[in-house]
């Protein structure tokens, strides 16, 4: 798990989650919550700035996939 993760825009993260089968279940303020049919869930902050590699890694941990799998879904 290297630090070669890119900085992504929130819309790119949402697209990858959608491609992985996650759907938007609710939004509270600027945070969108996504859930998969198997129960996995994560939250994506929709602020007007890019998401850091650290946050990207946390999202991958939340949904139990590798960062590589996530990037392929993008």
Buried (B, 14 or more C-beta within 10 A) or exposed (E): EEEEBEEBEBEBBBBBBEEBBBEEEEEEEEEBBBBBEEEBEBBBEBEEEBBEBEBBBBBBEBBEBEBEEBBEBE
